[in-house]
């Protein structure tokens, strides 16, 4: 009986100690828009934290785990954009407040054709509409997440 109990004890203790996982690898990767830290082989529970802010953390069970910063695209709703004069016959001035990252503006006609494409970091610049025919044009403002704001501009001659 003692032998069976002793054998059961060693069997259970070896099973419990064999469940430990040691992190064997990992690293960090960074770019202008995202930073990523990873480890391989560590046991964790799935979690998502701080979704309403700019940090998103994902941990996967037994395998690769990720913890990375996601730049929240909702932050771009705080940028104040002024497009004036509207309607215009030639120059449209664009003024922005709270701009910190590079953006892109694309001008489309009502048929959806791309007429103008410009990447910028300046808070103020102008677009010349004098060579455009009379009508309505769409100014689309893009960040790395895609379109975040658009304006209609009327051109009258």
N, C-alpha and C positions, 0 to 999 in steps of 0.2 A: 504494500500500500504506500509506504514512504517513497519507494522508488518511482511509482507512478506519479505521485504528487510532486516529487522533485523534477521528474521529466516534464510534467505539465508546466511547472514554474519556469524552467529554462526555455521551453518552447514559447510560452507567452512573452517572456522578457526579451527573447531574441526577435520575436515578431514586432514588439513595440519599438525596440531600438532601431530596427531596420526601416522604419517609416520616416526617419529624419532625412531631409533633403539639404544638400549643401550647394550654395550658389557657386557654379563653376566658371561662369563667364558673364560678361556684361560690358557696357560702354555707354558713351554719350555721342550724340550726333546733333549738330546745330546748323541752322541756316538763318537767313534774314527773317523768315516767317514762322519757323517752328524749332523747338528744341526737344530732343528725344533722349531719354535715358532708358536703358533696357538691361535686364538680367535674364539668364537662361538657367533653368533647373531649380528654381525656388518655389516652394509651395505657398500659395496665397489664396485669398478669397476674392471673388470678383467685387469690385467697388467702383462707384462713380461718385466723385466728390466735387463740390463747388461748381456745378454746372452753370449757375447764374453768373459766375465771374469768368476770368480768362484762363483758369487752370482746370484742366480735365485730367483725371487720373484713372487709368484702367489697369487692373491687375488680373491676370488670367491664371487659372488653377493649373499647377504643374506644367511648366513649360516656359514659354517666353512671357515676360511681364513688361508692360510699357508704362511709363509715366512721362507725359509730354505736355508742353504748353500749347494751347490752341489760342490763337489770336481771335478774339470774339468779333465776328462781323457786325454784331449789333452795336459795337462802339462807334461805327461810322454814322449812325443815326444822329450823333451829337454834333457832327460837322455842320456848321451854318453856311449855306451857300446862297449867294445873291447873284442873279442873272438879270442884267439891265443894260440898256432900255429894252423893253418888250411891249409893243412891237418895235422893230428896228428897220432901218433902210440900209445900214452898213455894219457898223461895229457893235458887237455885244461884249460887254465887260462882265467878267466873272470874278467874284470876290468870295473868299472862304475864310472862316475863322475856325480855330481848333484843328487845323490840318497838320498832321505829324508824319504821315506816310505818303509814299509816291502813289498817285492816282492816275487814271486814264479817262479821257473824255472822248466820246465818239459822237459825231453828228450824223443823224439819219434823216432822209426825206420820208414823206408819208408812205412811200412804197417799200420802205425798209432797206433802201440802198445806203451803204456806208459812204459818206462824203468827206469826212474829216476824222482823223485819229491822232491824238496827241497825249503823250505821257508827261506828267508834270509833278512838281513838288511845291511850286510857287503858290502863294496865297492869292495873288492877283494876276490876271492875264486877260487878253482880248482875243476874240475870233472875228475875222472879217467876213461878213455875209454879203458884201456888195456884189460879188460875182454870182450869187445864188439867185434863182428866179423867185418871184413872189410866191408865198405859200407858208405852210407850217413845217417846222423842223423839230426833231427831237434831239435833245442833248442828254446823252446817257453818261453817268459818272460810275466808274468801275474801280473796285479794289481787287485784291487777289482772290476774294470770294465770289466776285461777279458784280452784276449791276446792283447798286445800292440806292441810287437816286436818279430821277430823270425830270427834265423840264421841257415844255413846249415853248418854242420861240416862233413868233410870227414875223415874216419878212414882208414889208410893204414898200413898194417903189413909188 
